[in-house]
Amino acid sequence: MKDSIQLGLKENWPQFTILVIVNAFVGGMVGLERTIIPKFAELEFGVASKTAILSFIVAFGITKAVTNYFTGKLANRLGRKNLLVLGWIIALPIPLLLINAPSWNWVIFANILLGINQGLTWSSTVVMKIDLVGDKNRGLAMGINEFAGYFAVGVVAFLTGIIAQRYGVTPYPFYLGIGIAIIGLLLSVFFVKDTRQFVDQEQKSTETSTLENVFLETSFKDKTLSSITQAGLVNNLNDGMIWGLLPILLLSMSYDSKSIGIIAAIYPAVWGIGQLFTGKMADHYSKKGMLFWGMLLQGLAILLIPYFTGFYQLASIAALLGLGTALVYPTFLSAIAEATSPKQRAESIGVFRLWRDLGYAVGAIVSGVIADLFGVEYAVLTIGALTVLSSLVIKFRMPKG
């Protein structure tokens, strides 16, 4: 059986396509909250503090980060598909909790479940796609994967903004989540197949040396892996700020829910669509160069936000931010996969995604505290400066690649 296994995107396109569709539903679960949660917090629960509002992102980020790590650790032992199905089972109560929440603590709990759901489902689909395609089309595979997930984030963010504008912030926007969770679970149970045997096949021909300590090498010691990891953390640090503070900033500028939804959706939509092209680029061009320019573009775009407040100006900035993120996101995963052996790949990706998604929590805490003490504009500028600094770490620490 194993001898007949062939690695490649073309050879495994039916299963790859199913995983792309599943990941679109994974992204849709995050899109539920992308536009309306800050307004939901103020209108339904009277939560006005920026730090308190962003507490839902802290809960999400920490639980997703920790779940990423254990998904990577357990992927070879328990199987990718089993972890994927478990993630969708955990997703089922999330929209119901948001619809029926009597207090803000219920929203925090729902986001703890969302973090576990995202860590299990997104990590599993990422690893399974890399397993299927081998080393030839890793960048393209990751581009398609991240496109599906983040384009769905943008679409659902836009839809929830429209629904909230017409019917209110609850319960109707969250009804989307019920359908997303049920369909994602059914697809995973009946159509997804496990891919561990593909790892065994690739391991036979790999020349990549094994790491002595996957956690320490990926986090701190290996110059390639640790440079990628810090950029991943900062990328999601700024994404956490955009997720939590951009709607608040736009509300202070008197934008309505529909306009906020459009601006909030442009960023992940450009991010998602762009990855169809940047993923393929990562197979042919310098990964270090793509990571440097992507992080630099993100930082510069964020630094412009407080100074350009017109609708079309902010929409353009959101598009630039999405483009910068598109340059780095599939490249992160492709570069990690290239620098690790097949048997250690899932764990190394899990460690990377642990630090990357801790960026959500760090970004929410840092930007929330600064926003409460000094104002939203200062929080935005601080996060922008940190993102530019991260690009310089890539420039001067990461070896060529």
C-alpha positions as CSV (number, residue, x, y, z in Angstrom):
1,M,0.0,0.0,0.0
2,K,2.7,2.5,1.1
3,D,4.8,1.7,-2.0
4,S,1.8,2.9,-4.2
5,I,1.5,6.2,-2.4
6,Q,2.4,9.2,-4.6
7,L,3.2,12.6,-3.2
8,G,2.1,15.7,-5.2
9,L,-0.8,18.2,-5.6
10,K,-1.9,16.7,-8.9
11,E,-1.7,13.1,-7.7
12,N,-3.9,13.9,-4.6
13,W,-6.1,16.6,-5.8
14,P,-9.5,15.1,-4.7
15,Q,-8.4,14.8,-1.1
16,F,-6.6,18.1,-1.2
17,T,-9.8,19.8,-2.6
18,I,-11.9,18.4,0.3
19,L,-9.3,19.8,2.8
20,V,-9.5,23.2,1.1
21,I,-13.3,23.3,1.5
22,V,-13.1,22.2,5.1
23,N,-10.6,25.0,5.8
24,A,-12.9,27.6,4.3
25,F,-15.5,26.5,7.0
26,V,-12.7,26.7,9.6
27,G,-12.0,30.3,8.6
28,G,-15.7,31.1,8.6
29,M,-15.9,30.4,12.3
30,V,-13.5,33.2,13.0
31,G,-15.2,35.6,10.5
32,L,-18.3,35.4,12.7
33,E,-16.7,37.8,15.2
34,R,-14.4,39.8,13.0
35,T,-16.8,42.8,12.6
36,I,-19.3,42.9,15.3
37,I,-17.9,41.7,18.7
38,P,-16.7,45.2,19.9
39,K,-20.2,46.7,19.3
40,F,-21.8,43.5,20.7
41,A,-19.7,44.0,23.9
42,E,-20.8,47.6,24.4
43,L,-24.5,47.2,23.4
44,E,-25.3,43.9,25.1
45,F,-23.0,44.0,28.1
46,G,-21.9,47.6,28.6
47,V,-18.2,46.7,28.2
48,A,-16.4,49.9,27.3
49,S,-12.8,49.4,28.4
50,K,-10.6,48.6,25.4
51,T,-8.6,46.1,27.5
52,A,-11.8,44.4,28.6
53,I,-13.2,44.2,25.1
54,L,-10.0,42.7,23.8
55,S,-10.1,40.1,26.5
56,F,-12.0,37.8,24.1
57,I,-9.1,37.9,21.7
58,V,-6.7,37.1,24.6
59,A,-8.8,34.0,25.5
60,F,-8.9,33.0,21.9
61,G,-5.2,33.5,21.2
62,I,-3.9,31.7,24.3
63,T,-6.1,28.6,23.8
64,K,-5.5,28.4,20.1
65,A,-1.8,28.7,20.6
66,V,-1.6,26.0,23.2
67,T,-3.9,23.7,21.1
68,N,-1.7,24.3,18.1
69,Y,1.3,22.9,20.0
70,F,-0.5,19.8,21.3
71,T,-2.1,19.2,17.8
72,G,1.4,19.1,16.4
73,K,2.7,16.9,19.2
74,L,-0.3,14.4,18.9
75,A,-0.7,14.4,15.1
76,N,1.5,11.4,14.5
77,R,0.2,9.5,17.5
78,L,-3.6,10.1,17.3
79,G,-4.0,10.9,13.6
80,R,-4.8,14.1,11.8
81,K,-8.4,13.3,11.0
82,N,-9.3,12.4,14.6
83,L,-8.0,15.8,15.7
84,L,-9.9,17.5,12.9
85,V,-13.2,15.9,13.8
86,L,-12.7,16.6,17.5
87,G,-12.2,20.3,16.6
88,W,-15.5,20.5,14.8
89,I,-17.3,18.8,17.7
90,I,-16.0,21.5,20.0
91,A,-17.2,24.2,17.5
92,L,-20.9,23.1,17.7
93,P,-21.9,25.0,20.9
94,I,-20.0,28.3,20.1
95,P,-22.7,30.2,18.2
96,L,-25.3,29.0,20.7
97,L,-23.2,30.4,23.6
98,L,-22.9,33.8,21.8
99,I,-26.6,33.9,21.0
100,N,-27.7,33.1,24.6
101,A,-24.8,34.7,26.5
102,P,-26.2,36.4,29.7
103,S,-22.8,37.9,30.6
104,W,-19.5,38.8,29.0
105,N,-17.9,35.8,30.7
106,W,-20.0,33.5,28.4
107,V,-18.4,35.3,25.4
108,I,-14.9,34.7,26.9
109,F,-15.8,31.0,27.3
110,A,-17.1,30.8,23.7
111,N,-13.8,32.2,22.5
112,I,-11.8,29.6,24.6
113,L,-13.8,27.0,22.7
114,L,-13.2,28.8,19.4
115,G,-9.4,28.8,20.1
116,I,-9.5,25.1,20.7
117,N,-11.6,24.6,17.6
118,Q,-9.2,26.6,15.4
119,G,-6.0,25.0,16.8
120,L,-7.3,21.5,16.1
121,T,-8.9,22.1,12.8
122,W,-6.6,24.6,11.1
123,S,-3.4,22.9,12.3
124,S,-4.7,19.5,11.1
125,T,-5.7,20.7,7.6
126,V,-2.3,22.5,7.3
127,V,-0.3,19.4,8.2
128,M,-2.5,17.1,6.0
129,K,-2.0,19.3,2.9
130,I,1.8,19.4,3.4
131,D,1.8,15.6,3.8
132,L,-0.1,15.2,0.5
133,V,2.0,17.4,-1.8
134,G,5.6,16.7,-0.8
135,D,8.3,19.3,-1.3
136,K,7.6,20.4,-4.8
137,N,4.4,22.5,-4.3
138,R,4.5,23.3,-0.6
139,G,4.2,27.0,-1.1
140,L,1.3,26.7,-3.6
141,A,-0.4,24.3,-1.2
142,M,-0.1,26.6,1.7
143,G,-1.3,29.5,-0.4
144,I,-4.4,27.7,-1.4
145,N,-5.0,26.6,2.2
146,E,-4.6,30.0,3.7
147,F,-6.6,31.6,0.8
148,A,-9.6,29.4,1.6
149,G,-9.4,30.1,5.3
150,Y,-8.9,33.8,5.2
151,F,-11.1,34.6,2.3
152,A,-13.8,32.9,4.2
153,V,-12.9,35.1,7.2
154,G,-13.5,38.1,5.0
155,V,-16.7,36.9,3.4
156,V,-18.3,36.0,6.8
157,A,-17.0,39.2,8.3
158,F,-18.7,41.1,5.5
159,L,-22.0,39.1,5.8
160,T,-22.2,39.6,9.6
161,G,-21.7,43.4,9.2
162,I,-24.6,43.4,6.7
163,I,-26.8,41.3,8.9
164,A,-26.0,43.4,12.0
165,Q,-26.8,46.6,10.1
166,R,-30.2,45.3,9.1
167,Y,-31.3,43.1,12.0
168,G,-29.0,44.0,15.0
169,V,-25.8,42.5,16.4
170,T,-27.5,39.5,17.9
171,P,-28.8,36.8,17.3
172,Y,-29.0,36.7,13.5
173,P,-25.3,37.1,12.6
174,F,-24.5,34.1,14.8
175,Y,-26.9,31.8,13.0
176,L,-24.3,31.5,10.3
177,G,-22.0,29.8,12.8
178,I,-24.5,27.0,13.4
179,G,-24.5,26.0,9.7
180,I,-20.7,26.4,9.4
181,A,-20.0,24.1,12.3
182,I,-22.5,21.4,11.2
183,I,-21.3,21.3,7.6
184,G,-17.6,21.4,8.7
185,L,-18.1,18.4,11.0
186,L,-20.0,16.3,8.3
187,L,-17.4,17.0,5.7
188,S,-14.6,16.0,8.1
189,V,-16.3,12.8,9.2
190,F,-17.4,11.4,5.8
191,F,-14.9,12.8,3.3
192,V,-11.5,13.5,4.9
193,K,-8.9,10.7,5.0
194,D,-5.9,10.5,7.3
195,T,-2.4,11.2,5.8
196,R,0.1,9.7,8.2
197,Q,1.1,7.1,5.6
198,F,2.3,9.9,3.3
199,V,4.8,11.0,6.0
200,D,6.3,7.5,6.1
201,Q,6.7,7.6,2.3
202,E,8.4,11.0,2.3
203,Q,10.7,10.1,5.2
204,K,12.3,7.4,3.0
205,S,13.9,10.0,0.6
206,T,14.4,13.1,2.9
207,E,17.9,14.6,3.3
208,T,16.8,17.1,6.0
209,S,18.6,16.5,9.3
210,T,16.5,16.0,12.5
211,L,16.4,18.6,15.3
212,E,17.8,17.7,18.7
213,N,15.0,19.6,20.5
214,V,12.1,20.7,18.3
215,F,10.7,23.2,20.7
216,L,14.0,25.0,21.5
217,E,15.3,24.9,17.9
218,T,12.0,26.3,16.4
219,S,11.6,28.9,19.2
220,F,15.1,30.2,19.8
221,K,18.2,28.4,18.6
222,D,17.9,27.7,14.9
223,K,18.4,31.0,13.0
224,T,16.0,30.1,10.2
225,L,13.2,28.6,12.3
226,S,13.4,31.2,15.2
227,S,13.5,34.1,12.8
228,I,10.3,32.8,11.1
229,T,8.7,32.2,14.5
230,Q,9.2,35.7,15.8
231,A,7.8,37.1,12.6
232,G,4.8,34.9,13.0
233,L,4.2,36.1,16.5
234,V,4.4,39.8,15.5
235,N,2.2,39.1,12.4
236,N,-0.6,37.9,14.7
237,L,0.2,40.5,17.3
238,N,-0.8,43.2,14.7
239,D,-3.7,41.1,13.5
240,G,-5.0,40.9,17.1
241,M,-4.8,44.7,17.2
242,I,-6.6,45.1,13.9
243,W,-9.3,42.6,14.9
244,G,-10.0,44.3,18.2
245,L,-9.1,48.0,17.8
246,L,-9.9,48.8,14.2
247,P,-13.7,48.5,14.6
248,I,-13.4,50.6,17.8
249,L,-11.4,53.2,15.9
250,L,-13.9,53.3,13.0
251,L,-16.8,53.6,15.5
252,S,-15.1,56.7,16.9
253,M,-15.0,58.1,13.4
254,S,-18.8,57.6,13.1
255,Y,-18.7,54.8,10.6
256,D,-21.7,52.5,10.6
257,S,-21.7,48.7,10.9
258,K,-21.9,48.2,7.1
259,S,-18.9,50.5,6.4
260,I,-16.9,48.9,9.2
261,G,-17.8,45.5,7.8
262,I,-16.5,46.4,4.4
263,I,-13.2,47.8,5.7
264,A,-12.7,44.9,8.1
265,A,-13.4,42.5,5.3
266,I,-11.0,44.0,2.7
267,Y,-8.0,43.1,4.8
268,P,-8.6,39.3,5.2
269,A,-10.1,39.1,1.7
270,V,-6.9,40.6,0.0
271,W,-4.8,38.5,2.4
272,G,-6.7,35.4,1.3
273,I,-6.8,36.0,-2.5
274,G,-3.2,37.2,-2.5
275,Q,-2.0,33.9,-1.1
276,L,-3.1,32.1,-4.3
277,F,-0.2,34.0,-5.9
278,T,2.3,34.5,-3.1
279,G,2.1,30.8,-2.1
280,K,3.3,29.8,-5.6
281,M,5.9,32.6,-5.4
282,A,7.3,31.0,-2.3
283,D,8.2,27.9,-4.3
284,H,10.3,29.9,-6.7
285,Y,11.6,33.1,-5.0
286,S,13.6,33.8,-1.8
287,K,11.5,33.0,1.2
288,K,13.6,35.4,3.3
289,G,12.9,38.2,0.8
290,M,9.2,37.6,0.8
291,L,9.1,37.5,4.6
292,F,11.1,40.8,5.0
293,W,9.1,42.8,2.5
294,G,5.8,41.4,3.7
295,M,6.5,42.3,7.3
296,L,7.8,45.7,6.3
297,L,4.7,46.5,4.2
298,Q,2.4,45.5,7.1
299,G,4.3,47.8,9.5
300,L,4.2,50.8,7.1
301,A,0.5,50.2,6.4
302,I,-0.4,50.1,10.1
303,L,1.6,53.3,10.7
304,L,-0.5,55.1,8.2
305,I,-3.9,54.3,9.8
306,P,-4.1,57.2,12.3
307,Y,-3.3,59.8,9.6
308,F,-5.7,58.8,6.8
309,T,-9.2,58.6,8.0
310,G,-11.3,58.7,4.8
311,F,-13.3,55.6,3.8
312,Y,-11.3,55.0,0.6
313,Q,-8.0,55.8,2.3
314,L,-8.7,53.3,5.0
315,A,-9.9,50.7,2.5
316,S,-6.6,51.2,0.5
317,I,-4.6,50.8,3.7
318,A,-6.5,47.6,4.6
319,A,-5.7,46.3,1.1
320,L,-2.0,47.0,1.6
321,L,-2.0,45.3,5.0
322,G,-3.7,42.3,3.4
323,L,-1.0,42.2,0.7
324,G,1.8,42.3,3.2
325,T,0.2,39.5,5.2
326,A,-0.3,37.5,2.0
327,L,3.4,37.7,1.3
328,V,4.3,36.1,4.6
329,Y,1.6,33.7,5.7
330,P,2.0,30.8,3.3
331,T,5.7,31.5,3.2
332,F,6.0,30.9,7.0
333,L,4.6,27.4,6.8
334,S,6.4,26.5,3.6
335,A,9.8,27.7,5.1
336,I,9.2,25.7,8.3
337,A,8.3,22.6,6.4
338,E,11.4,23.0,4.2
339,A,13.7,23.3,7.3
340,T,12.4,20.3,9.2
341,S,12.3,16.5,8.5
342,P,9.0,14.9,7.7
343,K,8.7,13.1,11.0
344,Q,9.3,16.3,13.0
345,R,7.4,18.6,10.7
346,A,4.0,18.5,12.5
347,E,5.6,19.2,15.8
348,S,7.7,22.1,14.5
349,I,4.7,23.6,12.8
350,G,2.9,23.2,16.1
351,V,5.6,25.1,18.0
352,F,5.6,27.8,15.3
353,R,1.8,28.1,15.5
354,L,2.0,28.2,19.3
355,W,4.2,31.3,19.2
356,R,2.4,32.8,16.2
357,D,-1.0,32.6,17.8
358,L,0.2,33.8,21.2
359,G,0.7,37.0,19.2
360,Y,-3.1,37.4,19.3
361,A,-3.0,37.5,23.1
362,V,0.1,39.7,23.3
363,G,-1.3,42.1,20.7
364,A,-4.7,42.4,22.4
365,I,-3.1,43.0,25.8
366,V,-0.5,45.4,24.6
367,S,-2.7,47.4,22.3
368,G,-5.6,47.3,24.8
369,V,-3.5,48.7,27.7
370,I,-1.9,51.4,25.5
371,A,-5.3,52.3,24.0
372,D,-6.8,52.7,27.5
373,L,-3.8,54.7,28.8
374,F,-2.9,56.9,25.8
375,G,-5.6,56.4,23.1
376,V,-6.2,54.1,20.2
377,E,-3.9,56.0,17.8
378,Y,-0.9,55.4,20.0
379,A,-1.7,51.7,20.3
380,V,-1.8,51.5,16.5
381,L,1.5,53.3,16.1
382,T,3.2,51.1,18.7
383,I,2.1,47.9,16.9
384,G,3.2,49.3,13.5
385,A,6.6,50.1,14.9
386,L,7.0,46.6,16.3
387,T,6.1,45.1,12.9
388,V,8.8,47.1,11.1
389,L,11.3,45.9,13.8
390,S,10.3,42.3,13.1
391,S,11.1,42.8,9.4
392,L,14.6,43.9,10.4
393,V,15.1,40.7,12.4
394,I,14.3,38.7,9.3
395,K,16.7,40.9,7.3
396,F,19.7,40.5,9.6
397,R,19.2,37.2,11.5
398,M,17.7,34.7,9.0
399,P,20.1,33.0,6.7
400,K,19.4,33.2,2.9
401,G,16.6,31.0,1.8
